[in-house]
Amino acid sequence: MFHGWEHKIPFAGIHFRLGLILVECETPHSAEWLRLKVPVLKNWKGAQLTTCKREDIPKSHTATLFLPRSQGQTPEKLLALILNSIAANMEPIYAIMESPK
């Protein structure tokens, strides 16, 4: 893990957020190591990884819904019910985007 580096690679913490893994680097050296290593990770499955500075992390938005009597329904069925309700009751100002798989 430290191959090619003359010092330890300290991190202040790793936090799992909706849609991202936030790695806090303690030093500029650990930030540079992470910036160089992320693009060359092998066997990574899932979303494409990238690095950025804290101030460049996009603000995330979360919505919570209460769906009574929805136990046993598939997410696809629930989403269809929500979209039908929006279409029936409001102007079409909403767009729901699917995450890349």
N, C-alpha and C positions, 0 to 999 in steps of 0.2 A: 504494500500500500504506500509506503514511503519511498519507493524506489526512485532515485534521482533527486531526492530532496535532502538537504542537510539538517533540517529541523523537524520537530514534531508538527503535526497538522491539527491545531486545536480548533474545536467548534464549541460555541456557547450553548447550542441546543439544536434539536431537530423537532419541528412541529408539523403535524399533519393537518392541513386545512382542506376545505372543500375545493377540489380541483388543483391542489398544489402541495408540494412538500417544501417547507421553509427550513432551510439550513442556515443558522446564524454562525457566521465565521468570526472568530475572535481577533484574527490578525489579517493584514493584507496578504500575507503568504498563504494562509488557508483559503482565502477567497480566490487567489490566483490558481491554487492547486485544483479547487473545485471547478473553476471556469475552464481549465484545461482538460479535466478528467470526464466531465459530463458528456461532451460530444463523442467520446470514444468508448463509452460503456458498451460492453458486449452482452448479448443475450437479454437485453431489456425488452419486455413485452408491454404494450400499452401505449399511452400517450407519448408524444415526442417530448424529450426533456430539453430544457434550456436553462440558462442562468441569467440573472439580472440583479441589479442593485435594489435594495429595499424600496427606495423611493419610486422605482419603476414597476413595482408589482401592481397589476391592475386591481382596482377595488372590486371585491366580489359582492354579489347580492344573493340573499337567501329568502325564499318564501316558504312559509309553513301553512299547510292546509289541513283542516279538520274535515274528514270525509266520513260522516256517520254511515253506518250499515255497509261498510266497504270491505269488511273482513272476507277473505277468500277470493276477492276480485284480483285479476292480474293488473299490473301497472298499465299495460296497454289499454285495457278496458276502462280503467279509471281516467286515464288521460283523454280517451275518446269522450267520456261523459262530461269532463270539464270543458273540452273544446266545443262540444255541442251546446253546453249551457252558455258559454261565452257567445257563440254565434247566434243563439236564439235571443239573447238579452242585451247585447251591446253591439256597437259598431265594430267592424273588424280592425281594431287597432293593435291587436296582440299578435305576436309571432313567437312560436315556440320552436327552438332549434334543437336538433338532436346532436349529441356529442359524437365526434368521430370515434369509430371503434377500432 
